Amino acid sequence: MPHPHGFSYTEHSDGTVRITHHARPAGTLRGPRAAQFLTEVASGDPQLVMARWTGNYRRGNERTARTHPRNTR
């Protein structure tokens, strides 16, 4: 599975964190969730953390879904 890339985040003065993926908005976090996110980003791989928090990561079943009879029309 390829490593996630293209994510970035901006922390604002009101405590809001905005996550973008290839310059497009991917999520906004406020309050305790924003604080928890910033803690995880500081302690782990930022790209992987942002992919997990936005739900934008590969689940490993894309190839299987492509060949499913429902998707072969």
Secondary structure as the mmCIF struct_conf table of DSSP 4:
data_model
#
loop_
_struct_conf.conf_type_id
_struct_conf.id
_struct_conf.beg_label_comp_id
_struct_conf.beg_label_asym_id
_struct_conf.beg_label_seq_id
_struct_conf.end_label_comp_id
_struct_conf.end_label_asym_id
_struct_conf.end_label_seq_id
HELX_LH_PP_P HELX_LH_PP_P1 PRO A 2 PRO A 4
STRN STRN1 PHE A 7 GLU A 11
TURN_TY1_P TURN_TY1_P1 SER A 13 ASP A 14
BEND BEND1 GLY A 15 GLY A 15
STRN STRN2 VAL A 17 HIS A 21
TURN_TY1_P TURN_TY1_P2 HIS A 22 ALA A 23
STRN STRN3 ARG A 24 LEU A 29
HELX_RH_AL_P HELX_RH_AL_P1 GLY A 31 SER A 43
BEND BEND2 GLY A 44 GLY A 44
HELX_RH_AL_P HELX_RH_AL_P2 PRO A 46 THR A 54
TURN_TY1_P TURN_TY1_P3 GLY A 55 GLY A 55
BEND BEND3 TYR A 57 TYR A 57
BEND BEND4 GLY A 60 GLY A 60
HELX_RH_AL_P HELX_RH_AL_P3 GLU A 62 ARG A 66
TURN_TY1_P TURN_TY1_P4 THR A 67 THR A 67
BEND BEND5 HIS A 68 HIS A 68
HELX_RH_3T_P HELX_RH_3T_P1 PRO A 69 ASN A 71
#
